[in-house]
Amino acid sequence: MSDGAERNPLDDLGDSSSGAPGVPPRDDSGEKGPSSRKTEVILDGGRLLAESAKQPTAVKDCGQGRDSSEAGDEYRSYKTRFWVLALFSLISLMQLTVWGTWGPIVESALVAYPAWGPNTAASFSNWPPLIGLLFMLPLSSLLQRIGLRKGVLVSAGLLAAASIVRCFPVDDLTFTVLCHVGSIMLGFSCCILLPQVGTVASVWFSPGEGTTAVAVALLMNQLGGVTMYFSPLVVRAPGEDVLPEDIRKDIAILMYIHFGLSLLLFVCVLLYFPDGPPSPPSPSSQEEREDFRKSLKDFLRNHHLILIVVAYGVSFGVVGNWLGFMTYSLLEIGIHQEESMGVAISASLSASVAAFFAARMTDRIYGHLKDTVISLLAASFAFFLWFFFLSTGVVEATLTQVYITVIAGVSLQFSSVPLLLQLCFELSYPISEGVVGALATSFFSFVSLAFLLLFLIPDVGYVWVSYALVSSVSLSIVPVFFAKEELKRTQVDRQGGMRKNPRTDKQKNEAVECVRCILFIFDSEL
């Protein structure tokens, strides 16, 4: 040590703070040292005492799926999100199962209820899209005020009510009327629940899981196409040894099963289904959304968003509804109820798996939503064109070819559905996801209703369905091609994550802290 004034080696390191030498800088909150580590230096008889206390800081980094020490507990994901998504998805599955009650057992239903015409069963399915078209937007305004929990609870209650009215032992005419009443209640249940898919994803899931969450909810709805085709396992097909009374008893058992499952879901929502997590999973999820009126105005001004909504409704409105009435069109090429069940179940299962993987890859690969959607729809068009040739007799139809064309066409088209919805939510931010979902579902309901009404036209057969499939998938590519891909919500999350995660500065402060302490100890020993 040199003579004269004793020099403190800690001063050589320099510090941006105006505090005394040897004392760690204070952070913005007034605590000593960096926010993730407190270090207190005490001089006592030439000895240095350093006391450190680590604070728990591991949280989920928004959009990246990794633990980090930034932003405290401001952004995090909770395991409850899986319960919420599972319950929401199961209600959606049950809605489609109840909606598609009669399509898979249409041959049996016509024998059990002779007063029914060939289009009576199809008329029951027209009510949900009609109710959605008329009431979707007004209900979305109401749901924005009452919150997610109350909306899902009302939807589950209406589903249970729609199921129980078909369980009453009444005459044929009354039963027909109750089936219409149940379909109307089911329509209200659907138009309350389905637009909330984006709300569940944004409120509960981080950006790196958003598309997957939307896909899971939609694929569970798609799996309703599988469960509806389990109906022939309960309801016997017409035959010499099967009386109409036997089929009616089977149908009654099926109605009881639907009601029991719907009631169970309602009780689960009643017991536990929170509105949202204690802490938001991302910066964008905590941003206040626009009110209904402003959301509607901004939607009408956003031409790119409208194009994506049109593509969503045109492609999914035809293919999604066709699954419930596949039996009609397959009858045209000699494939009956039992074989149609196998085709429909295989297509629904394959579509669900394909949609999940497409969504998961999209969550991991940033910025390719539009290209992926166009590729999926183009491939789907190719397989539906093949199915068109089978239906029209250009190519001789075989069961193997039907399996290949239907499974591939439906799977590829359905894989684009969660991606289209996610692109809608990205383009529309900060418009409420509930409003965007309501608008997209309204247009979907419009296309669905137009498609289903065609089944009521007498004496035209069902070959026209193949024309509708090819046209809907091919035409939906056009608006996607001209739409501009803007990932507004993801950009907010990424920028918000950067603002909330100054990791580099904290690491530098900790390094300076350690070096200063080591130099002070070394100087004291000398």
C-alpha positions in Angstrom: 0.0 0.0 0.0 1.3 3.4 -0.8 1.7 6.2 1.7 -0.7 9.0 2.1 -4.4 8.8 1.9 -5.6 5.2 1.8 -7.3 4.3 -1.4 -10.4 2.1 -1.5 -10.0 -0.4 -4.4 -13.8 -0.5 -4.8 -13.7 3.0 -6.1 -11.7 1.9 -9.2 -14.6 -0.1 -10.5 -16.8 3.0 -11.0 -20.6 3.0 -10.5 -23.4 4.8 -12.1 -25.0 5.4 -8.7 -24.3 8.4 -6.5 -24.1 6.3 -3.3 -21.1 5.9 -1.1 -18.1 3.8 -2.2 -18.4 0.2 -1.3 -22.1 0.3 -1.0 -24.0 -1.5 -3.7 -26.3 0.6 -5.9 -30.0 0.8 -5.2 -32.4 -0.3 -7.8 -35.5 1.6 -8.8 -37.6 0.0 -6.0 -35.3 1.4 -3.3 -33.8 -2.0 -2.3 -30.1 -2.5 -2.1 -28.5 -4.2 -5.0 -30.2 -5.8 -8.0 -33.8 -6.9 -7.5 -32.9 -10.6 -7.8 -30.1 -10.5 -5.2 -29.5 -8.4 -2.0 -25.9 -7.9 -0.9 -25.0 -5.8 2.1 -21.4 -4.8 2.9 -20.6 -4.2 6.6 -17.2 -2.9 7.7 -16.4 -4.2 11.2 -12.7 -4.0 12.4 -11.3 -4.4 8.9 -13.5 -7.5 8.3 -16.0 -7.7 5.4 -19.3 -9.4 6.1 -21.4 -10.1 3.0 -24.9 -11.3 3.5 -27.0 -12.5 0.6 -30.5 -13.6 0.3 -31.9 -15.1 -2.8 -35.4 -14.4 -3.8 -37.5 -16.8 -5.8 -37.8 -15.3 -9.3 -38.3 -18.2 -11.7 -41.3 -17.4 -13.9 -42.4 -18.5 -17.3 -40.9 -16.4 -20.0 -43.8 -15.2 -22.1 -43.9 -16.9 -25.5 -40.7 -18.9 -25.1 -41.7 -21.6 -22.7 -38.6 -21.3 -20.5 -38.0 -20.3 -16.9 -36.2 -17.0 -16.4 -35.5 -14.6 -13.6 -37.0 -11.5 -15.1 -40.1 -9.5 -14.3 -40.7 -11.2 -11.0 -44.1 -13.0 -10.9 -45.7 -10.5 -13.3 -46.2 -12.9 -16.2 -46.7 -16.6 -15.5 -48.8 -19.6 -16.5 -50.8 -21.7 -14.1 -51.6 -25.4 -14.3 -55.2 -24.5 -13.9 -55.2 -23.5 -17.5 -55.2 -27.2 -18.5 -58.4 -27.8 -16.5 -60.1 -24.7 -18.0 -59.1 -25.8 -21.5 -60.1 -29.4 -21.0 -63.6 -28.5 -19.6 -64.2 -25.9 -22.3 -63.2 -28.4 -25.0 -65.3 -31.2 -23.6 -68.4 -29.0 -23.7 -67.6 -28.1 -27.3 -67.2 -31.8 -28.0 -70.6 -32.6 -26.4 -72.3 -29.8 -28.4 -71.2 -31.3 -31.7 -72.2 -34.8 -30.5 -75.7 -33.7 -29.7 -75.9 -31.6 -32.8 -75.1 -34.6 -35.0 -77.4 -37.0 -33.2 -79.5 -38.0 -36.3 -77.1 -38.0 -39.2 -75.3 -41.2 -38.4 -78.6 -43.1 -37.5 -80.8 -41.5 -40.2 -81.8 -44.9 -41.6 -82.9 -46.1 -38.1 -84.7 -42.9 -37.3 -86.8 -43.1 -40.4 -88.0 -46.6 -39.4 -88.6 -45.6 -35.8 -90.5 -42.5 -36.6 -92.5 -43.1 -39.9 -94.0 -39.6 -39.9 -90.5 -38.2 -40.4 -89.6 -37.3 -44.0 -86.1 -37.8 -45.4 -85.2 -34.2 -44.5 -86.7 -34.0 -41.0 -83.4 -35.1 -39.3 -81.5 -32.5 -41.4 -83.9 -29.8 -40.3 -83.0 -30.3 -36.6 -79.4 -29.4 -37.5 -80.4 -26.1 -39.2 -81.3 -24.5 -35.9 -77.8 -24.0 -34.4 -76.3 -22.1 -37.4 -79.5 -20.1 -37.7 -79.4 -19.1 -34.0 -75.7 -18.3 -34.4 -76.4 -16.1 -37.4 -79.1 -14.1 -35.6 -77.8 -13.9 -32.0 -74.1 -14.3 -32.1 -73.1 -10.7 -32.1 -75.7 -9.5 -29.5 -74.6 -12.3 -27.2 -70.9 -11.5 -27.6 -71.6 -8.0 -26.3 -73.3 -9.5 -23.3 -70.5 -12.0 -22.7 -68.0 -9.2 -22.7 -69.7 -7.8 -19.7 -70.5 -11.0 -17.7 -67.1 -12.6 -18.1 -65.8 -16.0 -19.1 -67.1 -18.1 -16.2 -70.7 -17.1 -16.4 -70.8 -17.4 -20.1 -69.4 -21.0 -20.0 -71.8 -21.8 -17.2 -74.8 -20.6 -19.2 -73.6 -22.5 -22.2 -73.2 -25.8 -20.3 -76.7 -25.3 -18.7 -78.3 -24.8 -22.1 -76.6 -27.9 -23.4 -77.9 -30.0 -20.5 -81.4 -28.5 -21.0 -81.3 -29.3 -24.8 -80.5 -32.9 -24.0 -83.1 -33.5 -21.3 -86.1 -32.3 -23.4 -85.5 -35.2 -25.7 -85.7 -37.7 -22.8 -89.4 -37.3 -22.1 -91.6 -40.3 -23.1 -94.1 -38.7 -25.4 -95.9 -39.4 -28.7 -94.1 -39.0 -32.0 -95.4 -35.5 -32.8 -94.5 -34.1 -29.4 -91.1 -35.7 -29.6 -90.5 -34.1 -33.0 -91.4 -30.7 -31.5 -89.1 -31.3 -28.5 -86.3 -32.2 -30.8 -86.7 -28.8 -32.5 -86.8 -27.0 -29.1 -83.7 -28.9 -28.0 -81.9 -27.9 -31.2 -82.8 -24.2 -30.6 -81.4 -24.3 -27.0 -78.3 -26.1 -28.4 -77.9 -23.3 -30.9 -77.8 -20.7 -28.1 -75.4 -22.9 -26.2 -73.1 -23.0 -29.2 -73.2 -19.3 -30.0 -72.3 -18.5 -26.4 -69.3 -20.9 -26.1 -67.7 -21.1 -29.5 -66.7 -17.4 -29.8 -64.8 -17.7 -26.5 -62.1 -19.9 -27.9 -59.8 -17.0 -28.4 -60.6 -15.5 -25.0 -59.6 -18.8 -23.2 -56.3 -18.9 -25.2 -55.4 -15.3 -24.6 -56.4 -15.1 -20.9 -54.9 -18.4 -19.8 -52.0 -19.3 -22.2 -48.7 -17.7 -23.1 -48.1 -16.7 -26.7 -46.0 -19.8 -27.3 -49.1 -21.9 -26.5 -51.9 -19.8 -28.0 -52.3 -21.5 -31.3 -52.1 -24.9 -29.7 -54.8 -24.0 -27.2 -57.1 -22.8 -30.0 -56.4 -26.1 -31.9 -57.1 -28.2 -28.8 -60.5 -26.6 -28.3 -61.4 -26.9 -32.0 -60.1 -30.5 -32.4 -62.1 -31.6 -29.4 -65.1 -30.1 -31.1 -64.1 -32.0 -34.2 -63.9 -35.2 -32.1 -67.6 -34.7 -31.6 -67.7 -36.0 -35.1 -66.2 -39.2 -33.8 -68.5 -39.6 -30.8 -71.6 -38.8 -32.8 -70.7 -41.8 -35.1 -70.7 -44.1 -32.0 -74.5 -43.7 -32.1 -74.9 -46.8 -34.4 -73.3 -48.8 -31.6 -76.2 -48.0 -29.4 -79.0 -47.7 -32.0 -79.5 -50.8 -34.1 -79.8 -50.6 -37.9 -83.1 -51.6 -39.5 -83.4 -55.3 -40.3 -85.8 -58.2 -40.4 -85.3 -59.1 -36.8 -85.4 -55.4 -35.6 -88.7 -53.9 -34.9 -89.4 -50.1 -34.9 -90.2 -50.3 -31.1 -86.7 -51.8 -30.5 -85.1 -48.9 -32.4 -87.1 -46.4 -30.4 -85.9 -47.9 -27.2 -82.3 -47.7 -28.5 -82.8 -44.0 -29.4 -84.2 -43.3 -25.8 -81.0 -44.9 -24.3 -78.9 -42.6 -26.6 -80.9 -39.6 -25.4 -80.2 -40.5 -21.7 -76.5 -40.9 -22.4 -76.3 -37.5 -24.0 -78.1 -35.9 -21.0 -76.0 -37.6 -18.4 -72.7 -36.5 -20.0 -74.1 -32.9 -20.5 -75.2 -32.7 -16.9 -71.8 -33.9 -15.6 -70.1 -31.1 -17.6 -72.5 -28.5 -16.2 -71.7 -29.6 -12.6 -68.0 -29.4 -13.2 -68.2 -25.9 -14.5 -70.4 -25.0 -11.5 -67.8 -26.4 -9.1 -64.7 -24.8 -10.6 -64.2 -22.7 -13.6 -62.4 -19.4 -12.8 -62.7 -16.2 -14.9 -58.9 -15.9 -15.3 -55.6 -16.5 -13.6 -54.2 -14.3 -10.7 -51.4 -13.1 -13.0 -51.5 -12.7 -16.7 -49.5 -15.1 -18.9 -48.2 -12.3 -21.3 -48.1 -8.6 -21.8 -50.9 -8.7 -24.4 -53.2 -10.6 -22.2 -53.3 -7.9 -19.6 -54.0 -5.1 -22.1 -57.5 -3.8 -21.9 -59.5 -4.8 -25.0 -61.8 -2.5 -27.0 -65.5 -2.4 -26.1 -68.0 -4.0 -28.4 -68.9 -1.0 -30.5 -65.4 0.1 -31.1 -64.4 -3.5 -31.9 -67.1 -3.7 -34.5 -66.0 -0.5 -36.1 -62.4 -1.5 -36.2 -63.3 -4.9 -37.6 -65.2 -3.3 -40.5 -62.2 -1.1 -41.3 -59.7 -4.0 -41.3 -60.0 -5.4 -44.8 -57.3 -8.0 -44.3 -59.1 -9.4 -41.2 -62.4 -9.6 -43.2 -60.6 -11.7 -45.9 -59.4 -14.2 -43.3 -62.8 -14.4 -41.7 -64.3 -15.1 -45.1 -61.8 -17.9 -45.8 -62.5 -19.4 -42.4 -66.2 -19.5 -42.9 -66.2 -20.7 -46.5 -63.8 -23.6 -45.9 -64.9 -24.8 -42.5 -68.6 -24.0 -43.0 -68.9 -26.7 -45.7 -66.4 -29.3 -44.7 -67.1 -29.1 -41.0 -70.9 -29.6 -41.4 -70.4 -32.3 -44.1 -69.0 -34.6 -41.5 -72.3 -34.8 -39.8 -74.1 -35.7 -43.0 -71.5 -37.8 -44.7 -73.8 -40.7 -44.7 -76.1 -39.0 -47.3 -73.3 -38.4 -49.9 -71.7 -41.7 -49.3 -75.0 -43.5 -50.0 -74.7 -42.1 -53.6 -71.7 -44.3 -54.2 -73.0 -47.4 -52.4 -71.5 -46.9 -48.9 -74.1 -47.4 -46.2 -74.5 -46.4 -42.5 -72.1 -48.9 -40.9 -69.3 -48.2 -43.4 -69.9 -44.5 -43.3 -69.3 -44.6 -39.5 -65.8 -46.0 -40.1 -65.0 -43.4 -42.7 -66.3 -40.5 -40.5 -64.5 -41.7 -37.3 -61.2 -42.1 -39.1 -61.5 -38.7 -40.8 -62.3 -36.9 -37.5 -59.5 -38.6 -35.6 -57.0 -37.9 -38.3 -58.1 -34.3 -38.6 -57.7 -33.8 -34.8 -54.2 -35.2 -34.7 -53.2 -33.2 -37.9 -54.6 -29.9 -36.5 -52.7 -30.4 -33.2 -49.4 -30.9 -34.9 -49.9 -28.0 -37.4 -50.7 -25.7 -34.5 -47.8 -26.9 -32.4 -45.4 -26.3 -35.2 -46.9 -22.9 -35.8 -46.3 -21.9 -32.2 -42.7 -22.9 -32.5 -42.0 -21.4 -35.9 -42.7 -17.6 -35.9 -44.2 -15.7 -38.8 -45.5 -18.3 -41.3 -49.2 -18.6 -40.7 -50.4 -17.4 -44.1 -48.0 -19.6 -46.1 -48.9 -22.7 -44.0 -52.7 -22.0 -44.4 -52.4 -21.7 -48.2 -50.4 -24.9 -48.4 -52.8 -26.9 -46.3 -55.9 -25.7 -48.2 -54.2 -26.4 -51.6 -53.4 -29.9 -50.6 -57.0 -30.4 -49.2 -58.4 -29.2 -52.6 -56.4 -31.9 -54.4 -57.9 -34.7 -52.3 -61.4 -33.4 -52.5 -61.0 -33.1 -56.3 -60.2 -36.8 -56.2 -63.3 -37.5 -54.1 -65.3 -35.5 -56.6 -64.2 -37.8 -59.4 -65.3 -40.8 -57.3 -68.7 -39.3 -56.7 -69.4 -38.3 -60.2 -68.2 -41.7 -61.7 -65.2 -40.3 -63.5 -63.1 -42.7 -61.4 -64.6 -46.0 -60.2 -65.3 -45.7 -56.5 -63.8 -48.1 -54.0 -63.9 -48.0 -50.2 -60.1 -47.7 -50.0 -60.1 -44.6 -52.2 -63.0 -43.1 -50.2 -61.0 -43.6 -47.0 -57.9 -41.9 -48.5 -59.6 -39.0 -50.1 -62.0 -38.2 -47.2 -59.3 -38.6 -44.4 -56.7 -36.6 -46.2 -59.1 -33.9 -47.5 -60.7 -33.3 -44.1 -57.5 -33.5 -42.1 -55.7 -31.0 -44.3 -58.6 -28.6 -44.3 -59.2 -28.8 -40.6 -55.5 -28.3 -39.9 -55.9 -24.8 -41.4 -58.8 -23.9 -39.1 -57.0 -23.0 -35.8 -54.3 -21.3 -37.9 -57.0 -19.1 -39.6 -58.5 -18.2 -36.2 -55.1 -17.4 -34.7 -54.4 -15.2 -37.7 -57.7 -13.4 -37.1 -56.7 -12.8 -33.5 -53.3 -11.5 -34.5 -54.7 -9.1 -37.2 -57.4 -7.8 -34.9 -55.4 -6.9 -31.8 -56.5 -5.1 -29.6 -60.1 -5.9 -30.7 -61.6 -8.3 -28.2 -61.0 -12.0 -29.0 -64.7 -12.7 -28.1 -66.0 -10.2 -30.6 -63.6 -11.5 -33.4 -64.6 -15.0 -32.5 -68.3 -14.1 -32.7 -67.9 -12.4 -36.1 -65.9 -15.4 -37.5 -68.5 -17.8 -36.1 -71.4 -15.7 -37.4 -70.0 -16.0 -40.9 -69.3 -19.7 -40.4 -73.0 -20.0 -39.3 -74.1 -18.2 -42.4 -72.2 -20.6 -44.7 -73.3 -23.6 -42.6 -76.9 -22.6 -42.8 -76.7 -22.1 -46.6 -75.1 -25.5 -47.0 -77.5 -27.4 -44.7 -80.6 -25.8 -46.4 -79.5 -27.4 -49.6 -80.3 -30.8 -48.0 -83.9 -29.8 -47.8 -84.3 -29.5 -51.6 -86.3 -32.5 -52.7 -85.4 -34.9 -55.5 -81.9 -33.5 -56.3 -79.8 -36.3 -54.8 -76.5 -35.6 -53.0 -73.9 -35.5 -55.7 -74.0 -31.7 -55.4 -72.2 -32.1 -52.0 -69.0 -33.0 -53.9 -69.2 -29.8 -55.9 -69.7 -27.9 -52.7 -66.6 -29.4 -51.1 -64.3 -28.7 -54.0 -65.6 -25.2 -54.5 -65.4 -24.2 -50.8 -61.9 -25.3 -50.3 -60.5 -23.9 -53.5 -62.3 -20.5 -53.2 -61.1 -20.1 -49.6 -57.5 -19.9 -50.8 -58.2 -16.7 -52.7 -58.9 -14.3 -49.7 -56.0 -15.8 -47.8 -53.7 -15.1 -50.7 -54.6 -11.4 -50.8 -54.6 -10.9 -47.0 -51.6 -9.3 -45.4 -50.0 -11.2 -42.5 -49.5 -9.0 -39.5 -48.7 -10.6 -36.1 -49.7 -7.6 -34.0 -50.3 -9.4 -30.7 -47.2 -11.5 -30.9 -45.1 -8.3 -31.5 -46.6 -6.7 -28.4 -45.7 -9.8 -26.4 -42.1 -9.9 -27.8 -41.6 -6.1 -27.2 -43.3 -6.4 -23.8 -41.0 -9.3 -22.9 -38.0 -7.2 -23.8 -39.1 -4.3 -21.7 -39.8 -6.5 -18.8 -36.6 -8.7 -19.1 -33.5 -6.6 -18.6 -31.4 -9.7 -17.9 -28.2 -8.2 -19.3 -28.2 -5.3 -17.0 -28.9 -7.4 -14.0 -26.1 -9.8 -14.8 -23.6 -7.0 -15.2 -24.6 -5.5 -11.9 -24.1 -8.9 -10.2 -20.7 -9.3 -11.8 -19.6 -5.8 -10.6 -21.0 -6.7 -7.2 -18.8 -9.8 -6.9 -15.6 -8.2 -8.2 -16.0 -5.3 -5.8 -16.4 -7.6 -2.9 -13.4 -9.7 -3.9 -11.1 -6.7 -4.3 -12.2 -5.3 -1.0 -11.4 -8.6 0.8 -8.0 -8.8 -0.9 -7.2 -5.2 0.0 -8.2 -5.8 3.6 -6.0 -8.9 4.0 -3.0 -7.0 2.7 
